Amino acid sequence: MHGLIQEDNGEEHVRLSTELEHAAALEPRQVRIQIMAAGVCGSDLSCVHGKYYMPTPLVPGHEAAGVVIEVGSAVTYCTLGDHVVLSTFGNCGHCPVCEGGSPGNCGFGGLRYTHVEGEQQLWGFANLGAFAQETIVHENQAVPIPNEVPLSSAALIGCGVMTGAGAVFNRARVGVGDTCAVIGAGGVGLNVIQAASLSGASQIVVVDRVASKERMALEFGATDFVLVDSESFDSVAAVQELSGGGVDHAFEVVGSTELLANCLPMTKAGGNICAVGVPDLTATVTYPFQALHQNKNLLGIRAGGGKPRRDFRLIADLYLKGRFKLDELVSQTAGLDGLQGAFDSLKAGAEARTVLLPNG
């Protein structure tokens, strides 16, 4: 099969192979997926640059949707022919953590080989290795959705959509009349915006360095757009002025420790500072104690605190009812050979998402 291989850290170390195979035969609770669409996310760029400290060689890609083409003997969560969104949560489904409703905190398994090229074993990013024509995953990582949802749009549910919308729905729990600041209007930020709007937020102030993002931010539900047009621009003061002293929820979506620190003075007493973006995993953030002492809540957020088997279907249903935007998040599609172009667009801040179509 065709697929991409990351041989070392750096964009120049990613190549297209035509000789991938699955690393092992199907286990009883595994399913084989034909990958029909895979989004290129900022986390893919971070992985390729070594920010996530992943072993190589590696098949990258983690935000994907496809069709179940083979099921193991003990699979009960999906059936042959199902359209599925892949989840980055490799949870077991039956431990106390999973049964308590927090599958993202399950310690099930570890990183595994998903593919091979000849005799070379290849790790799979998020145990998925989605930048390939097929992959084999645990059944818990394959969440069925209605066939009416286009797979090129559905692919984004697994990461960008869930990370942004879940931060609003599951962690911050934005309510009717709440005010929000969203720092970063890329693919994840747009989902924070539309989820906050759907939750009834009365004001959503979006902060970004790229002027062209204002249009989409407003279309997705933003009420105000703050353009950071210089290094000296005081975005904290701008948000405080627009919100009348601070917001109830400030979402940092870029993955910058400096911007995360800025969220603290953007929020009013009792507000939530929401760490959505992921910086280098060794990064640290320092806050003045007096600022946090105002009953503010610092929320760590991994993949939107999602419950994939519930949340993926919820988002798909909202999409089918015309209440949640997915198609608009797809800026362009390309084959597996379009990864570098997708990375270039991400770095330029020029789009929401490029979606790769491994099977054409």
C-alpha positions as a Markdown table, in Angstrom:
| # | Residue | x | y | z |
|---|---|---|---|---|
| 1 | Met | 0.0 | 0.0 | 0.0 |
| 2 | His | 1.0 | 3.7 | -0.3 |
| 3 | Gly | 1.8 | 5.7 | 2.8 |
| 4 | Leu | 4.1 | 8.3 | 4.2 |
| 5 | Ile | 7.2 | 7.5 | 6.4 |
| 6 | Gln | 8.9 | 10.0 | 8.7 |
| 7 | Glu | 12.5 | 8.7 | 9.1 |
| 8 | Asp | 13.8 | 11.5 | 11.4 |
| 9 | Asn | 12.8 | 14.9 | 12.7 |
| 10 | Gly | 12.3 | 17.5 | 10.0 |
| 11 | Glu | 10.1 | 18.0 | 7.0 |
| 12 | Glu | 12.8 | 16.9 | 4.7 |
| 13 | His | 12.8 | 13.4 | 6.3 |
| 14 | Val | 9.3 | 12.5 | 5.3 |
| 15 | Arg | 8.9 | 10.4 | 2.1 |
| 16 | Leu | 6.2 | 8.6 | 0.2 |
| 17 | Ser | 6.5 | 4.8 | 0.1 |
| 18 | Thr | 4.6 | 2.4 | -2.2 |
| 19 | Glu | 5.6 | -0.7 | -0.2 |
| 20 | Leu | 3.9 | -0.4 | 3.2 |
| 21 | Glu | 2.2 | -3.4 | 4.8 |
| 22 | His | 0.4 | -3.9 | 8.1 |
| 23 | Ala | 2.7 | -4.7 | 11.0 |
| 24 | Ala | 0.7 | -7.7 | 12.2 |
| 25 | Ala | -2.4 | -9.8 | 11.5 |
| 26 | Leu | -5.7 | -8.6 | 12.8 |
| 27 | Glu | -6.3 | -9.3 | 16.5 |
| 28 | Pro | -9.8 | -10.3 | 17.9 |
| 29 | Arg | -10.7 | -6.7 | 19.0 |
| 30 | Gln | -9.1 | -4.9 | 16.0 |
| 31 | Val | -10.5 | -3.6 | 12.8 |
| 32 | Arg | -8.9 | -2.8 | 9.4 |
| 33 | Ile | -9.7 | 0.6 | 8.0 |
| 34 | Gln | -9.4 | 1.9 | 4.5 |
| 35 | Ile | -8.4 | 5.5 | 5.1 |
| 36 | Met | -10.5 | 7.7 | 2.8 |
| 37 | Ala | -9.5 | 11.1 | 4.3 |
| 38 | Ala | -6.9 | 12.4 | 6.7 |
| 39 | Gly | -6.6 | 16.0 | 7.9 |
| 40 | Val | -3.2 | 17.7 | 8.2 |
| 41 | Cys | -3.2 | 19.1 | 11.7 |
| 42 | Gly | -0.7 | 21.4 | 13.5 |
| 43 | Ser | 0.1 | 18.3 | 15.7 |
| 44 | Asp | 1.3 | 16.5 | 12.6 |
| 45 | Leu | 3.7 | 19.4 | 11.9 |
| 46 | Ser | 4.8 | 19.3 | 15.6 |
| 47 | Cys | 5.4 | 15.6 | 15.4 |
| 48 | Val | 7.5 | 15.9 | 12.3 |
| 49 | His | 9.5 | 18.7 | 13.9 |
| 50 | Gly | 10.2 | 16.5 | 17.0 |
| 51 | Lys | 8.2 | 18.5 | 19.5 |
| 52 | Tyr | 6.3 | 15.4 | 20.6 |
| 53 | Tyr | 9.4 | 13.3 | 21.0 |
| 54 | Met | 8.0 | 10.4 | 19.0 |
| 55 | Pro | 10.3 | 7.5 | 17.9 |
| 56 | Thr | 11.1 | 7.1 | 14.3 |
| 57 | Pro | 10.7 | 5.7 | 11.7 |
| 58 | Leu | 7.1 | 6.6 | 12.0 |
| 59 | Val | 3.9 | 6.6 | 9.8 |
| 60 | Pro | 2.5 | 10.1 | 10.7 |
| 61 | Gly | -1.2 | 11.1 | 10.6 |
| 62 | His | -3.8 | 10.9 | 13.3 |
| 63 | Glu | -6.9 | 12.9 | 12.1 |
| 64 | Ala | -8.8 | 10.5 | 9.8 |
| 65 | Ala | -12.0 | 8.8 | 8.6 |
| 66 | Gly | -12.6 | 5.8 | 6.5 |
| 67 | Val | -14.5 | 2.5 | 6.0 |
| 68 | Val | -14.2 | -0.7 | 8.0 |
| 69 | Ile | -13.1 | -3.4 | 5.6 |
| 70 | Glu | -12.3 | -6.2 | 8.0 |
| 71 | Val | -13.2 | -6.9 | 11.7 |
| 72 | Gly | -11.7 | -9.2 | 14.3 |
| 73 | Ser | -13.5 | -12.1 | 15.8 |
| 74 | Ala | -14.5 | -10.3 | 19.0 |
| 75 | Val | -15.4 | -6.9 | 17.6 |
| 76 | Thr | -18.7 | -5.5 | 18.7 |
| 77 | Tyr | -18.4 | -1.7 | 18.4 |
| 78 | Cys | -18.5 | -1.5 | 14.6 |
| 79 | Thr | -19.3 | -3.7 | 11.6 |
| 80 | Leu | -18.1 | -4.3 | 8.1 |
| 81 | Gly | -18.8 | -1.4 | 5.8 |
| 82 | Asp | -19.3 | 1.2 | 8.6 |
| 83 | His | -18.1 | 4.7 | 8.0 |
| 84 | Val | -15.9 | 5.6 | 11.0 |
| 85 | Val | -13.9 | 8.5 | 12.5 |
| 86 | Leu | -10.7 | 7.4 | 14.1 |
| 87 | Ser | -9.9 | 8.5 | 17.6 |
| 88 | Thr | -6.5 | 9.2 | 19.1 |
| 89 | Phe | -7.6 | 7.7 | 22.4 |
| 90 | Gly | -6.4 | 4.1 | 22.6 |
| 91 | Asn | -8.6 | 3.3 | 25.5 |
| 92 | Cys | -9.6 | -0.1 | 26.8 |
| 93 | Gly | -13.2 | 0.7 | 27.4 |
| 94 | His | -13.7 | -1.3 | 30.6 |
| 95 | Cys | -11.3 | -0.1 | 33.3 |
| 96 | Pro | -12.5 | 2.2 | 36.1 |
| 97 | Val | -11.2 | 5.3 | 34.3 |
| 98 | Cys | -13.1 | 4.4 | 31.1 |
| 99 | Glu | -16.2 | 3.3 | 32.9 |
| 100 | Gly | -16.1 | 6.6 | 34.9 |
| 101 | Gly | -16.4 | 8.5 | 31.6 |
| 102 | Ser | -12.8 | 9.6 | 31.0 |
| 103 | Pro | -11.5 | 7.5 | 28.2 |
| 104 | Gly | -8.8 | 10.0 | 27.4 |
| 105 | Asn | -7.1 | 9.3 | 30.7 |
| 106 | Cys | -7.0 | 5.5 | 30.2 |
| 107 | Gly | -3.5 | 4.1 | 30.2 |
| 108 | Phe | -4.3 | 1.3 | 27.8 |
| 109 | Gly | -1.4 | -0.1 | 25.9 |
| 110 | Gly | 1.5 | 2.0 | 24.6 |
| 111 | Leu | 2.8 | 3.2 | 21.3 |
| 112 | Arg | 2.9 | 0.3 | 18.8 |
| 113 | Tyr | 4.1 | -0.6 | 15.3 |
| 114 | Thr | 1.2 | -0.1 | 12.8 |
| 115 | His | 3.0 | -0.8 | 9.5 |
| 116 | Val | 6.2 | -2.2 | 8.1 |
| 117 | Glu | 8.2 | -1.5 | 5.0 |
| 118 | Gly | 10.1 | -4.6 | 4.1 |
| 119 | Glu | 11.7 | -5.7 | 7.4 |
| 120 | Gln | 11.6 | -2.2 | 8.9 |
| 121 | Gln | 9.0 | -1.8 | 11.6 |
| 122 | Leu | 7.2 | 1.5 | 11.6 |
| 123 | Trp | 5.6 | 3.2 | 14.6 |
| 124 | Gly | 2.1 | 4.7 | 14.2 |
| 125 | Phe | 1.4 | 8.3 | 15.3 |
| 126 | Ala | -1.3 | 8.0 | 18.0 |
| 127 | Asn | -1.4 | 4.3 | 17.3 |
| 128 | Leu | -3.1 | 5.2 | 14.0 |
| 129 | Gly | -0.5 | 5.9 | 11.3 |
| 130 | Ala | -3.3 | 7.6 | 9.3 |
| 131 | Phe | -1.2 | 8.9 | 6.4 |
| 132 | Ala | -1.5 | 5.6 | 4.6 |
| 133 | Gln | -4.1 | 3.8 | 2.5 |
| 134 | Glu | -5.0 | 1.4 | 5.3 |
| 135 | Thr | -4.4 | 1.0 | 9.0 |
| 136 | Ile | -5.4 | -1.5 | 11.7 |
| 137 | Val | -6.7 | -0.1 | 15.0 |
| 138 | His | -8.3 | -1.3 | 18.2 |
| 139 | Glu | -12.1 | -1.2 | 17.8 |
| 140 | Asn | -12.4 | 1.6 | 20.4 |
| 141 | Gln | -10.5 | 3.8 | 18.1 |
| 142 | Ala | -13.1 | 3.4 | 15.3 |
| 143 | Val | -16.3 | 5.3 | 15.9 |
| 144 | Pro | -19.2 | 4.8 | 13.5 |
| 145 | Ile | -20.9 | 7.8 | 12.1 |
| 146 | Pro | -23.8 | 8.2 | 9.6 |
| 147 | Asn | -22.9 | 7.5 | 6.0 |
| 148 | Glu | -24.4 | 10.9 | 5.0 |
| 149 | Val | -21.5 | 12.8 | 6.5 |
| 150 | Pro | -18.8 | 13.3 | 3.8 |
| 151 | Leu | -15.6 | 11.5 | 5.0 |
| 152 | Ser | -13.4 | 14.4 | 3.9 |
| 153 | Ser | -15.2 | 16.5 | 6.4 |
| 154 | Ala | -15.8 | 13.8 | 9.0 |
| 155 | Ala | -12.0 | 13.2 | 9.2 |
| 156 | Leu | -11.6 | 16.5 | 11.1 |
| 157 | Ile | -13.9 | 15.4 | 13.9 |
| 158 | Gly | -11.2 | 13.1 | 15.3 |
| 159 | Cys | -8.8 | 15.9 | 16.3 |
| 160 | Gly | -9.3 | 19.5 | 15.2 |
| 161 | Val | -13.0 | 19.6 | 15.8 |
| 162 | Met | -13.0 | 17.5 | 19.0 |
| 163 | Thr | -10.1 | 19.4 | 20.4 |
| 164 | Gly | -11.8 | 22.8 | 19.9 |
| 165 | Ala | -15.4 | 22.0 | 20.5 |
| 166 | Gly | -14.6 | 19.6 | 23.4 |
| 167 | Ala | -12.7 | 22.3 | 25.2 |
| 168 | Val | -15.9 | 24.3 | 25.2 |
| 169 | Phe | -18.5 | 21.6 | 25.8 |
| 170 | Asn | -16.5 | 19.3 | 28.1 |
| 171 | Arg | -13.9 | 21.3 | 30.0 |
| 172 | Ala | -14.9 | 25.0 | 30.1 |
| 173 | Arg | -18.6 | 24.3 | 29.9 |
| 174 | Val | -19.5 | 27.6 | 28.4 |
| 175 | Gly | -23.0 | 28.7 | 29.2 |
| 176 | Val | -25.6 | 31.0 | 27.8 |
| 177 | Gly | -24.5 | 34.6 | 28.2 |
| 178 | Asp | -20.8 | 33.8 | 28.9 |
| 179 | Thr | -18.0 | 35.7 | 27.3 |
| 180 | Cys | -15.0 | 34.2 | 25.6 |
| 181 | Ala | -11.6 | 35.1 | 24.2 |
| 182 | Val | -10.1 | 32.8 | 21.6 |
| 183 | Ile | -6.4 | 33.2 | 20.8 |
| 184 | Gly | -5.8 | 31.7 | 17.4 |
| 185 | Ala | -8.4 | 31.3 | 14.6 |
| 186 | Gly | -6.9 | 28.3 | 12.8 |
| 187 | Gly | -8.6 | 24.9 | 12.4 |
| 188 | Val | -8.9 | 24.2 | 16.1 |
| 189 | Gly | -9.8 | 27.8 | 17.0 |
| 190 | Leu | -12.6 | 27.9 | 14.6 |
| 191 | Asn | -14.2 | 25.0 | 16.4 |
| 192 | Val | -13.8 | 26.7 | 19.7 |
| 193 | Ile | -15.6 | 29.7 | 18.2 |
| 194 | Gln | -18.5 | 27.7 | 16.7 |
| 195 | Ala | -18.9 | 25.6 | 19.8 |
| 196 | Ala | -19.0 | 28.7 | 22.1 |
| 197 | Ser | -21.5 | 30.3 | 19.8 |
| 198 | Leu | -23.6 | 27.1 | 19.8 |
| 199 | Ser | -23.5 | 27.1 | 23.6 |
| 200 | Gly | -25.0 | 30.6 | 23.8 |
| 201 | Ala | -21.9 | 32.8 | 24.5 |
| 202 | Ser | -22.9 | 36.4 | 24.3 |
| 203 | Gln | -19.4 | 37.6 | 23.2 |
| 204 | Ile | -16.6 | 35.8 | 21.5 |
| 205 | Val | -13.5 | 37.9 | 21.0 |
| 206 | Val | -11.0 | 36.3 | 18.6 |
| 207 | Val | -7.3 | 37.3 | 18.6 |
| 208 | Asp | -5.0 | 36.5 | 15.7 |
| 209 | Arg | -2.0 | 37.8 | 13.7 |
| 210 | Val | -3.5 | 37.1 | 10.3 |
| 211 | Ala | -6.0 | 39.6 | 9.0 |
| 212 | Ser | -7.5 | 37.2 | 6.4 |
| 213 | Lys | -8.8 | 35.0 | 9.3 |
| 214 | Glu | -11.3 | 37.6 | 10.3 |
| 215 | Arg | -13.9 | 36.5 | 7.7 |
| 216 | Met | -14.0 | 32.9 | 8.8 |
| 217 | Ala | -13.9 | 33.8 | 12.5 |
| 218 | Leu | -17.0 | 35.9 | 12.0 |
| 219 | Glu | -18.7 | 33.3 | 9.9 |
| 220 | Phe | -18.1 | 30.7 | 12.6 |
| 221 | Gly | -19.7 | 32.9 | 15.3 |
| 222 | Ala | -17.1 | 35.5 | 16.5 |
| 223 | Thr | -18.5 | 38.8 | 17.7 |
| 224 | Asp | -15.2 | 40.7 | 17.7 |
| 225 | Phe | -11.8 | 40.2 | 15.9 |
| 226 | Val | -8.6 | 41.7 | 17.3 |
| 227 | Leu | -5.7 | 41.9 | 14.8 |
| 228 | Val | -2.3 | 41.7 | 16.4 |
| 229 | Asp | -0.4 | 43.8 | 13.8 |
| 230 | Ser | 2.9 | 44.4 | 15.7 |
| 231 | Glu | 5.1 | 42.9 | 18.4 |
| 232 | Ser | 4.2 | 45.8 | 20.7 |
| 233 | Phe | 0.4 | 45.3 | 20.3 |
| 234 | Asp | -1.3 | 44.8 | 23.7 |
| 235 | Ser | -3.9 | 42.1 | 23.0 |
| 236 | Val | -4.6 | 41.7 | 26.8 |
| 237 | Ala | -5.7 | 45.4 | 26.9 |
| 238 | Ala | -7.7 | 45.0 | 23.8 |
| 239 | Val | -9.7 | 42.0 | 25.2 |
| 240 | Gln | -10.2 | 43.7 | 28.5 |
| 241 | Glu | -11.5 | 46.8 | 26.8 |
| 242 | Leu | -13.9 | 44.9 | 24.5 |
| 243 | Ser | -15.2 | 42.7 | 27.2 |
| 244 | Gly | -15.5 | 45.4 | 29.9 |
| 245 | Gly | -12.8 | 44.1 | 32.2 |
| 246 | Gly | -12.3 | 40.5 | 31.2 |
| 247 | Val | -14.0 | 37.4 | 29.9 |
| 248 | Asp | -15.4 | 34.3 | 31.5 |
| 249 | His | -13.3 | 31.9 | 29.4 |
| 250 | Ala | -10.0 | 32.5 | 27.6 |
| 251 | Phe | -8.8 | 29.8 | 25.2 |
| 252 | Glu | -5.2 | 29.6 | 24.1 |
| 253 | Val | -5.2 | 27.6 | 20.9 |
| 254 | Val | -1.8 | 28.3 | 19.3 |
| 255 | Gly | 0.4 | 26.3 | 21.6 |
| 256 | Ser | 2.4 | 29.3 | 22.9 |
| 257 | Thr | 3.4 | 29.6 | 26.5 |
| 258 | Glu | 3.6 | 33.4 | 26.2 |
| 259 | Leu | 0.0 | 33.5 | 24.9 |
| 260 | Leu | -1.2 | 31.1 | 27.5 |
| 261 | Ala | 0.2 | 33.4 | 30.2 |
| 262 | Asn | -1.7 | 36.3 | 28.5 |
| 263 | Cys | -5.0 | 34.4 | 29.1 |
| 264 | Leu | -4.7 | 34.9 | 32.9 |
| 265 | Pro | -5.2 | 38.7 | 32.9 |
| 266 | Met | -7.8 | 38.4 | 30.1 |
| 267 | Thr | -10.1 | 36.5 | 32.4 |
| 268 | Lys | -12.3 | 38.0 | 35.1 |
| 269 | Ala | -12.3 | 36.7 | 38.7 |
| 270 | Gly | -13.6 | 33.1 | 38.7 |
| 271 | Gly | -12.9 | 32.7 | 35.0 |
| 272 | Asn | -11.3 | 29.8 | 33.1 |
| 273 | Ile | -7.9 | 29.8 | 31.5 |
| 274 | Cys | -8.1 | 27.0 | 28.9 |
| 275 | Ala | -4.9 | 25.5 | 27.6 |
| 276 | Val | -6.0 | 24.0 | 24.3 |
| 277 | Gly | -2.9 | 24.4 | 22.1 |
| 278 | Val | 0.1 | 22.2 | 22.7 |
| 279 | Pro | 3.6 | 23.7 | 22.9 |
| 280 | Asp | 6.8 | 21.7 | 23.2 |
| 281 | Leu | 6.0 | 19.1 | 25.8 |
| 282 | Thr | 8.9 | 20.3 | 28.0 |
| 283 | Ala | 7.6 | 23.9 | 28.1 |
| 284 | Thr | 6.8 | 25.6 | 31.4 |
| 285 | Val | 4.5 | 28.5 | 32.2 |
| 286 | Thr | 4.8 | 30.8 | 35.2 |
| 287 | Tyr | 1.9 | 32.8 | 36.7 |
| 288 | Pro | 1.8 | 35.4 | 39.4 |
| 289 | Phe | 0.1 | 33.8 | 42.4 |
| 290 | Gln | -2.1 | 36.8 | 43.1 |
| 291 | Ala | -3.7 | 36.5 | 39.7 |
| 292 | Leu | -4.7 | 32.9 | 40.1 |
| 293 | His | -5.8 | 33.6 | 43.7 |
| 294 | Gln | -8.9 | 35.3 | 42.3 |
| 295 | Asn | -10.7 | 32.0 | 42.1 |
| 296 | Lys | -9.5 | 31.5 | 38.5 |
| 297 | Asn | -9.3 | 28.0 | 37.0 |
| 298 | Leu | -6.4 | 26.8 | 34.9 |
| 299 | Leu | -7.7 | 24.0 | 32.8 |
| 300 | Gly | -5.4 | 21.5 | 31.2 |
| 301 | Ile | -7.2 | 20.1 | 28.1 |
| 302 | Arg | -6.2 | 17.1 | 26.1 |
| 303 | Ala | -8.1 | 16.5 | 22.8 |
| 304 | Gly | -11.1 | 18.5 | 24.2 |
| 305 | Gly | -11.6 | 16.1 | 27.1 |
| 306 | Gly | -13.5 | 14.1 | 24.6 |
| 307 | Lys | -15.6 | 10.9 | 25.0 |
| 308 | Pro | -15.3 | 9.8 | 21.4 |
| 309 | Arg | -18.1 | 7.3 | 21.2 |
| 310 | Arg | -20.5 | 9.9 | 22.4 |
| 311 | Asp | -19.0 | 13.2 | 21.1 |
| 312 | Phe | -18.1 | 12.1 | 17.6 |
| 313 | Arg | -21.7 | 11.1 | 16.9 |
| 314 | Leu | -23.1 | 14.2 | 18.6 |
| 315 | Ile | -21.0 | 16.4 | 16.2 |
| 316 | Ala | -22.0 | 14.4 | 13.2 |
| 317 | Asp | -25.7 | 14.7 | 14.1 |
| 318 | Leu | -25.3 | 18.5 | 14.7 |
| 319 | Tyr | -23.7 | 18.7 | 11.2 |
| 320 | Leu | -26.5 | 16.8 | 9.6 |
| 321 | Lys | -29.0 | 19.2 | 11.2 |
| 322 | Gly | -27.1 | 22.2 | 9.8 |
| 323 | Arg | -26.0 | 23.4 | 13.2 |
| 324 | Phe | -22.3 | 22.6 | 13.0 |
| 325 | Lys | -19.9 | 23.5 | 10.3 |
| 326 | Leu | -17.5 | 20.8 | 8.9 |
| 327 | Asp | -17.3 | 21.3 | 5.1 |
| 328 | Glu | -16.2 | 24.9 | 5.6 |
| 329 | Leu | -13.2 | 23.7 | 7.5 |
| 330 | Val | -11.7 | 21.9 | 4.5 |
| 331 | Ser | -9.6 | 24.4 | 2.6 |
| 332 | Gln | -8.3 | 22.0 | 0.0 |
| 333 | Thr | -7.7 | 18.3 | -0.7 |
| 334 | Ala | -4.6 | 16.5 | -2.0 |
| 335 | Gly | -3.0 | 13.1 | -2.4 |
| 336 | Leu | -0.4 | 11.8 | 0.0 |
| 337 | Asp | 2.2 | 13.7 | -2.1 |
| 338 | Gly | 0.5 | 17.0 | -0.9 |
| 339 | Leu | 1.8 | 16.8 | 2.6 |
| 340 | Gln | 4.5 | 19.4 | 2.2 |
| 341 | Gly | 2.1 | 21.9 | 0.6 |
| 342 | Ala | -0.2 | 21.4 | 3.6 |
| 343 | Phe | 2.6 | 22.1 | 6.0 |
| 344 | Asp | 3.5 | 25.2 | 4.1 |
| 345 | Ser | -0.1 | 26.4 | 4.3 |
| 346 | Leu | -0.2 | 25.7 | 8.0 |
| 347 | Lys | 3.0 | 27.7 | 8.7 |
| 348 | Ala | 1.7 | 30.6 | 6.6 |
| 349 | Gly | -1.6 | 30.6 | 8.6 |
| 350 | Ala | -3.3 | 30.6 | 5.2 |
| 351 | Glu | -6.1 | 28.0 | 5.7 |
| 352 | Ala | -8.1 | 25.9 | 8.1 |
| 353 | Arg | -7.2 | 22.4 | 6.9 |
| 354 | Thr | -5.8 | 20.5 | 4.0 |
| 355 | Val | -7.3 | 17.0 | 3.8 |
| 356 | Leu | -5.2 | 14.2 | 2.2 |
| 357 | Leu | -7.1 | 11.5 | 0.2 |
| 358 | Pro | -4.8 | 8.4 | 0.4 |
| 359 | Asn | -7.1 | 6.4 | -1.9 |
| 360 | Gly | -7.8 | 9.2 | -4.3 |
